[in-house]
Amino acid sequence: MRDLATWPAAHAALSAEEVRAVANRVRPHVDAYLASDGTPPEAYYVALEPLLVPLCGWLNVQREPDVGPTIAGIAGAQGTGKTTIAEVIRSILTIGFGANCVRLSLDDLYLTRAERDRLAREIHPLLRTRGVPGTHDVALGRDVLDQLRAADSNTQIRVPRFDKAADDRAPEGAWSSASVPIDVVLFEGWCVGAEPEPAAALAQPVNALERDADADGRWRSYVNAQLAGPYRRLFELIDVSLFIAAPDLASSRTWRIAQEHQLRARSTAAQRLMSDAEVERFVQFYERISQRMLADAPDRADVVLSLARDHTFAGVRVNTRG
């Protein structure tokens, strides 16, 4: 049996007794969320004391109340469970540490369908499909994060939501409200913190999608330019970064297909879900950037959570800065 991933003692902010007390308080809430989400709870249950509560204790001491909320970026490839991890972290910080946390997903910043249709006509047809850099409203993201950081007791912040069933941004009346004062913003998304590639690296396609649908490289060049420009300015707002590392992209693809199977088992007839073949094509949109992040993000992120092929936590690393 593999040893449990354990938070490094050199970066511990809590005693063993404090960790146990927090874990006991938050466990019912975490279990309830995992049950409602359909996520098997075992990996999280066993990781609560050795890893997840100490991680949140460390995050808690990164806060600088005098300069506003801490913005924590959480990234990981498709299927890694970053949304679930972000929600578990939110629960632990809220219930265990009394921190007021707001979760903002990069997915909720997607451009409207009409805006993506315009990009498809004017730049490249692949930009109609939401997901890659260039298909998000980066200005909206910066504005929301700036508002969350500057919020005071007289401010009401509206956090955008995207309706994936309609493939369009939800009307503002359906957006959530953030209560103030805010201590931590959890900003999660598959490419949060990603960096652009050198132009020469774009020449060769990495999969069939790029080879057949982007033969001249216009789409991937546009996506890369977005990372170099507006997305870099968005990601510069992040104070602390967490990267969830899959063992390889094959595992990420397998997990993403399994997620679709779980959705299918719980779905209504009206929901549009992907077949395995559609998931295989879908993940090709993300492959280039995901592969690069697997290679370089572990050296850039403040905290790296490594996953095993069975989707349990296999290791943790804290990168000391400066």
N, C-alpha and C positions, 0 to 999 in steps of 0.2 A: 504494500500500500504506500502510495506516495505521501511524503510529508506535506502538511498544510502550508500554504504560503503564509508567512508571518511578517508583520510589519517590523522593520529594522529597529532594534533597541536604541541605536544612536539617534534616531529621529522621533523617539517616543515623547509624547506630550502628556501622557496619562500613566498612572500606576496601574498595576494589574487589577487592583480592587476597583479603581475608577472605571476601567474598561468593562469589568464584569457588571457593575451597577448600571452603566449606560446600556449595555447589551440587553440586560434584563428588562429595562424600560422600553426599548424600541422593538424588541423581538416580535411582540404581538402585532404591531403596526406593519412591520416589514413582511411578516407572514401573510397578513391580510392583503397587502398590496400584491404580493407575488401570486396569491391565489386568484385575485381578480384579473391579473395580467395573463394568467395561464403559464407563468414561468415555473418550472420545477424548482422548488425552494431549497433542495439539498445543498447545492454549492454555496448559496448565500447563508444558509443556516450555519454551516460549519465554519464559514469564513468570518462570521460576525465578530467574534472576540479576537481571533488572532490577526485579522487584517482590516476589516471594514470600519469598525469603531476606532481603532488607532489611527487609520487614515483620516477619518473625520476629525479626530482630536488634533491631528497635525494641521488639517485645513483650518480648523477653528482658530489656532494661534497665528495663522498667517493674516488674520483680519487686522486692518488698520482703521478703526472707527473714525479717526480724525480726517481721513481722506476719502471716506465713503465706503460702499460695499466692495468686497473682494470679488472680482470676476474670475471664475474658475472655468477654463476651457476643458471639455471632455471630448476626446476623439477616439474613433475606432472604426474599422472597416465594417461592411454590411454583415449582420448576423452576430456581431460580438456582444450585443446586449447593452450598448452604451446608454440607451434610453432607460432601461431597467436599472443599470448601475447608478445613473444620475438620480433617479427617483428614490432609490435606496439611500444614497448619500443625503438627499434632501430630507428624508424621514429621520435619519440619524442626527443630522445637524439641528433639525427643528425640535424633535422630541428629546434628544439626548443632551443638547447643548443650548437650547433656547434661542437658537439663531433664526432670524426671519430670512428664509431662502426663497428665491424666485428662480424657476427653471425656464430658460428660453432655448427652444430648439432651432437649429439652422433650418430645419424643414419648414418651420412656420414663417420663414422669410422668403419663400419662393415667390418669384414674379407671378403675376396673374396669368391666366391662360392667354388672354389677349396680348399681353406683353411678350410672352414666349412665342406666340404665333408670329408676331412682328419680327422677332429675332430669327425665326426659322425662315422667313421670307427674305430678310435683308442680309443675313450672315451665313447661316447653315441650317438645313432641315433638322439636324440632330438636336438643336437647341430648343425644339418644341418639347422634348422630354425633360422633365424637371430632374435635378439632381446635381449636375456638375457645376463648378464655378462658372458664373455667367448667367445662371438661371435663378439667382436670388436677388432680392432687393437689398443690396448692401447698404445703401443710404438709410433705409428704414432700420436695419440692424444697428448701425452706428447711432442713430437717433434714439432708439429704444435703450441701448446700453448707456448712452450719455444721460438720458432722463433717469434711469434707474440709479446711476451713480450720484446724480445731483439731487435726488428726491428728498424733500423735507416733509414735515407733518401736514403741510397744506397742499401737497401734491397728490394727484391720483394718476397712476401710470397705467396705460392700457398696453397689454402684451399681445401682439398679433397671433393669430391662429390660421392655419391653412387647412382647408377641407379637402383631404385626399380623395374622398369619394367623388366630389365634384371636380377635382383637379383644378381648384381655384382658391384664391384667398377667401377666407370666411369674412362676411360683413363685419364691420367694426362692432356692431351690437353683440356679436358672438365672441369677441376678444375677452380675455380674462383681465382682471384688475389686480394690480400688485399693491399690497398694503405696505405702509412705511412705518418706521424706518427699515431699510433693507440692509441685511448684513452680508449675504452672499448671493451672487448670481451664478447659477450653473448654466453655462452656455455650451450645449452639446450638439455635435454633428459629426458626420463621418469625416469631413475634411477640415475641421476646425484646426487651425494652426499650420495647414499645409503650405509648403513653399514651392515656387515655380521651378521648372527644370531648365537647364541650359537649352538654348534653341536647337543645338545639334542633336540633342537626345530625342527630339520630336520626329526626326526624319523617318524612323522605322516604326511601322504599326506594331502594337503589342498584342493584337487579337484580330479576330475576323471582322468585328464591327469597324475598327479603324481601317483595316485593309479594304473593306468593301464599301463602306458608307462614308469614309473620309480619306479617299485615296490621295487627295492633294494636301491633306493636313490642315485645312482651314479651320476645322472644328477644334482640333486639339491645340492649335496655335492660339485661337481665341480664348479657350479655357485657360491656357497657361498664362496669357497676358492678363487675364482677370486676377489670377493668383498674384502676379507680380505687382498689380496696381491696387484696385479697390479692395480686394480681399485682404491684402497685406495690411492696409490701413484699418480694416475691421479687426483683424486678429491682434493688432498692436494694443488693443484695449484690454487684452487678457492679462491678468496678473499672475495666475498660477495655472499650469497645464497638466492634465492627466491624459495619458495615452493607454488605450486598451489594445494590447498586442496579440493578434491571432498567431498561431504557430506558422501559418502560411495562408495564401489566398485560397487554396483548395478547401481548407477548413472553413474559411469565411463563406465560400459558396455553398458548402454543405449545410452550414447553419442557417443561411438565408433561405434555402429551399425548405428546411425543417420548419422555420418560422411561418412560411406560407402554408405549409400543411396544417400547422396549429390554427392559423387564421381560418382556413377552410373548414376545419372541424367545428369552429365556434361561430361561423358566419351565417348571415341570413341570405336568402336567395337573391336579394337585391345587390349584395356586395360583389364587386368585380375583383376577382383574385387571379393571380398568375399561375399558369401551368409551370411544370419544371423547366420546359424548354424556354418559356418566356423569362423565367428567373435567370437562366443561363445567359440569355442575351442582355437582360437588364444589368447584371453585374459587370458586363464588359464596359459599360459606360464609366464605371468607377475604377476599373482595373489599373490603369496607368498611375493614377494618383495614389491609390491604395498601396500598390507595390512600392512606390517611392517612400510613402510614409512608413511602411514596415521596415524599410532600410534605414531611414534617417531620423524618424520621430523619437525612437528610444534614446537617442543621444541628446535630443533637444528638450524633451518634456521634463517637467519637474518630477513627476511620478509616473512610473510605467508598471501597469498591471499585466502580467503575461498569463495567457490562457492556454490550457492543455487542449488536446483534440477532443476530450470529452466535455469541454466547455467549463471545467472547473478552474479555479485560480491556481496557477502553477508557480508563480513567483511575483516578487515586487522589487522595484528598484527606485531609490530616491536619488536624483542627481543633485549634488551639492553645487550651488552657484557661487562664483566669485570668490 
